[in-house]
Amino acid sequence: MAVGRVFTKPVAAGLVAGDIGFAALRSVTDGAFDIELNGSLASVGGLDFSGASSMTDIASILSGALPSGLTASLRFGSVAIQTAAAGENATLDYAAAPGSGTDVSALLGLTRETGAQVWNGYTPAGLVAEAELVKTASHCNGRPVYGWTLDRAFRDTQEQKDFADWIESSAPAVFLAATNSVAAYNAADTTNIGYYASNKGYIRTATVYHNNAQVYPDISYLAFLLATNYSLPDSAVTMKFKQLDGIEPTMVTETQLAALNARRINVYTAVGNNSRTVREGVQGAETWFSDSIVNLDNFKEELQVEVYNVFLRNRKVPYTTKGQNLLVSAARKICAKYARNGVFADRDIEDPTTESGFTTVPATNITPVSVAFSTASERAERLAPPINITAYEASAMHRVSINVDVYN
């Protein structure tokens, strides 16, 4: 789980101290350092730390000596310097040795060598642009974000809808959008996020209603869904009938529930006297369920990685049937895994040519196009013939009709 910070207002430039030599600082009575502020050199001097007994004291001493346009405070558990101006034109650099006085740039931890962190001012361009930066940062750290939720400040706003638009074009990704608006179960309303995602046919956005703005059912829902260990047999889940840890149920009437269902808005509610469950475990798009999109995204990812590893592990994959079989074998491995974990399953289909009237087809079937049919241009580009996979989703049973005949 990762928490990404987004900015909604212009940000000031700042410098957060690294390792501070607190003991050595207390012997300095004429400390000084230079620092570049908004492209111009500023000198800071007359720093007397002899009476400092805490980080707060150091921040206070700095604050009283900094030139106009700079402030000092405690931030992230350390001393920080920040510009008064915000936005793209606000800049700050690491501290450097002064022309006179005792150099305390390193003792204050304000240099690159002491681990200080510096950033320039920044003007955000909106939630989606900020999310793009979070997405890029997560990729650079080797931990790309797949499931997304938003802070409650964005619920029932245009930005929430814009985020849903962005997610739909950001595959692979899913978005759990929470709403606290009573418009969610107003059958005539067309402004709520549930109607928006459903009307747009969004596969990658699911919505969930809760009557308490302090609660985050979207995070609990997503955490449960993404906790699936696909390496285990029969591990695939469906979100309907699930209990969400730490989330209080929302009381809704049958009429309200019907309106939510019509908008494909999920809700965690009480059923009967003591049962709490998710209703209905769906995405915005008609016929799409939350487990289906997550399962298929994971299958695609694992399939791509396994086939790619064939190219990495072998000195070369020859353009022959033998080489193609290496790729088919990798695909078969992942297909078998997703049959074991319950994402795919054998399927019975009608077949009038059999005695029973049906035939069981395997959960997955792999049909590679023969190397013999490769064109000259495909060989020249070293493009292997395509491998076609047919898979049958196991799906899940959510409802059943029971007919009872009673005879006197």
N, C-alpha and C positions, 0 to 999 in steps of 0.2 A: 504494500500500500504506500502510495506517495501523496504528499500534499504539495500542490503547486500554488505559488503565490502569483496573483495577477494584480495589476495596477489599474486604477480607474481615474487617477489624477496624475499630473506631472510630478516626477520624482526628482528630488534634489541629489546633487553629487555627494558622495560620502567616503569616509576613510575610517575603518574599524581597526583598532590596534590589535597586534598579535601578542607576542610574549613581552610583558612589561617587567622591567627590572625594578621592582618596587623598593627593595632595600637600598639599592644604589641611588635611586631618585631622592630619597630622604636626606641625602648629604648634599644635594644641589640647591644653591640659593640664587644662582644667576643663569638658570637654564634658558636655552634658546634653540630655535630651529627655523629653517626656511621651508616654505610650501608654495606650490604653484596653484593659484586660484584663478579660475576663468581665464587662463592663459597668461597671467601676470604673476611675477614672483612677490610673495608676501613674507615678511619677516616677523617672527614671534619671539619676544624676549622678556626678560625680567621675571622668569618663572622661579618662584621660591617654593620648593616642595618639602622644606624642613619640618613643617607641621602637618604634613599629610599622613593620615592613618588609615585611609580606605580608598577604594576606587572612586567613590563619590567625591572625596576631597580632591583627587587628581583632576577629575572632570570639572569641578568647580574652579580650580586654579587655572586650568586651560581656558575655560569660558570667560574668565575675567581678563585674559591677556590676548585673546584672538582678535584679529582686525575685524572691522565691519564686513559683514557678509559671511562670517563663519560662526558656528555655535558648537559647543561641546556638551556631551551628555553620556549616559551609560546606555549601551545598546548591545544586544546579543551577549550580555554578560561581560562586556568590556567597554573601554573608553572609545568613544566615536566622535569624529568631527564631521560636520555636515554644513553644506552651503545653504544660505538663506534663499537664494534663487533656485528655481526648479525648472526642469525642461532641458531641451537639447543643448542650450548654451551654457549650462552650469557644468563646470569641469573642476576636477581636483586631482592632485598627484600625491605620491608618497612624500613624506617629510625628508629633508636633506640637511646636511651640516650647515650651520649659520656662518656669517662672516665674523661675528663676535659673540662672546658669551660661551657658556658650557654647552656643548652639543648634547641634547637629550632626545634627538630624533629616534635613536635606537632604543634608549632606555624606556621611552614611552611606547615602544612597539609599533611605531608609525612608519617603518621602512619595509621594503620588499623582503629583506633578509630576515626580519623578525616575524614574518608571516602575516603582515597587515593585509587587509583586503580593501581595495579601492574601486569605486565605480563612478561613472559620470552621470550627469542628469539624463533624464529620459522622459519622453512624452508618449504615453500609451495610445494606441490607435483603436482601442475597443477590445471587447472580450475575445472575439475570435482571433484577432491578431495576437493577443496575449497567449491564448491557448496554443497557437502555432509555435511560439517561443518555448512553452513548456514541452510541447511535443518534440521539438528539436533537441532541447536539453536532455530529455529522457533517452532519446536515440543515441546522443553522444555518450551517455553514461552506460550504454549497453542494456538499458532497462526500458524499452519502449512501453508507453502507456496504451493499454487496450480498452479497459473499462473506464468511463468518465462519469463523474457526477459534479454538480455545482453547489457552491455555498448557497444557503437559503436566501441571501440577498438578491439572487438572480431568479428566484422562483416567480412565475407568472409575470415575466417581463418580456419585452421584445428581444432582449439579448438572449434569453433562453431559447427562443424560436430560432434566432440566428445561429446559435450553437448547434441546434438540431440540424439545420441546413448544412453546417460545416461537417458534422459527424457523418452525414450521409455520403459525403464525398471523400471521407478519410479512411476508407477501409484498409486494413481491418480495425474496426473500433466499434464499441457500443456505448450508448448514452442512456442513463437512467434519469429521467426528468421528473422531479417531484413537484406537485402542485398542492397548494393549500386553499385554492379558490373554490367557493361554493358553485361557481360557474361550471366546474368540472362535471357536476351531475345535473346541470340545467340543460334539458334536451334541446332547447331552442338556441343556446349560446354557441357562437362560432369563434370566440376569441381565446378560449383556453388552450393550453398546450396539448391536451389529449386530442381535441378535435383537430388541431393543427397537424400533429404527427399522423393521425389516422387519415385525414383528408389528403395529405401529401403521399400517403402510402409508404411511410418511412420504415424500412426494414431494420435499421440500426438504432432507432430510438424507441425506448419503452417509457411509458409514463406511469406514475403511481400517485394516488391521492392520499393525503392524510390531513386530518383537521387540526393538527397541532404543528405550528410553524417551528417549534423548538426541536422537533423530531426529524431524524434522517432515515426514513424507510428505504430511500433509494440506495444508500450505502450498504445497509444490511442485506437488501435484496441482491445487489451486485456481488457482495462478498460471498453470499451463499452460492450463487450461480458460478462464480469463478473459482470456487474451492474444489472443483471436480478434479480428481486424480485419474486421468485417462489411462494410466498404466494398470489400473486395477480392474478386474472383471466386474461387469454389471455396475459400473460406477456412474454412468450417465444419469442425470436427474431431470425431472420436470419441475417447474417452479410452482405450479398449482399444488395446493394442499401442504405447503411448507410453512413452518413456523419461523419467524424472524426474531433472533435473539436481541433482547434489549429494546424492542419496539412494542409500544402499547397499541392494541387494536383500535381501529376507527369504527365507531358505531354508525351504521348506515341503514336506512330503511330498504325494503325490497324495491320500492320505486327508484330510490337513489342508486341502488346497486345495478338495476337494469339500465339506467342512464349511463353509468360508468362503463358498463360492459359494452354498450352500444358505441361508445367512443374508444373502446379498447384501452381503458384506463384501469390499471391494476389497483387493488386496495387490499390492505391487510385488515381483516375484520373477524368478528366473532361469528361462529356458526353453531347454532344450538346453545346449550347451557355452558359448556366448558371448552369448546374447540376454537382454536384460533388458526387462521389459515390465509394464505395468499389467494386472492381471486383476481385474475385468471391466469397469470403467467404469460402474458402476450406482448408482442411488439406492436407498433403503430400500424404496420401494414396488415391487411386482411390475410388470414390463414397463417401468419408467421408467429411462432412462439419463441420466447426468450431462449429456451434451451436449444432450439434448432439453429439459430444464427450463431450462438457461441460454439456449439459442437462442430458445426461445419467450418467455422473460421479456424478452430484448432486443428481439425482434420487437414485442411488445406495447408496450414503452416507446417505441420509435421510431415506431410507428403512432400512438400517442396524441399524441406531440409534433408529428408532421407534420400531423395533423388539427387540433390546437389552434392551430398556426401559421396555418392558413387563417383562423381567426377574428381572429387578431392582425394579419395583413397587410392584410386588406381593410377598407374603411370599414364595410361590413356584408356579411353573406352573406344574400342575399334568400331568402325562403321560397318559392322557385320551383325548377323543374327545373334552371335555370342555376346557382342557388346550391348545390343538391345535388351537381351535377356537380363543383363545386370541391372538395367533401369527398371524392367518389369518386376524383377525380384524385390527391389526396394519398394516399389509401389504396392506389391502384394503384401509385404510385411506390415505396412501401415493400414491397409485395408483390413487385414486380419485383426489387427489391434483394435480397430474401431468397431469390428463385429463383436469382439470379446467384451469391450466395455459397454456395449449396449446402444451405441449410436446408430449402427446399422444392424439389420436382422434379415434372415431369410423371409421370403414372402410367398404366401399361397395365392395363386392366381387361377382363375377359371380356365379349364382346358377340357373341352368336350371330347377330345381324342383319348382321354384316359378313363379308366374304369371308375375312379373316384370322382371324376368331374373337375379335378383341380391338379395343378402342378406346383411343386415348391421350387422357386428359383433362389439361387444363392444370394446372400446379402450384398456381395459385390462381384462384379465380373470385369476382368481386364482383357481388352482386345487391342493389341498393338497393330498398327498398320505395318505390313511386311516391308522389310528393307528393300525387297525387290521392286517395290513401287516408288522408291525415292527418285526424284528428278535430278538431273545433272546440276541444276542450280542449288538444290538442297544439299547435295554432296559438297559442292564448292563452298557453301556457307557453313558446312559441318553442322547442319541442322538435322537432328535425328527425326525419323518418322514419328508422327504423333501416337500417343498411347491413350486409348479411350477407356474410361472407367464408368461402369454403370453401378450405382449404389442405391439401395433401398433403405430409407430411414426407418428405424424401429418405431419412431413416434411414441405416443403414449395415449392411454385411455383416460379421459377426464369425465365422461358421462356414460350412463347406461340406462336403457329402458328395461324395466322388468314387468312382464305381463303375468298376472295371476288370475287364474280361472278358479272360482269357488263354486262347488256344486253341493246342492242340498241333498 
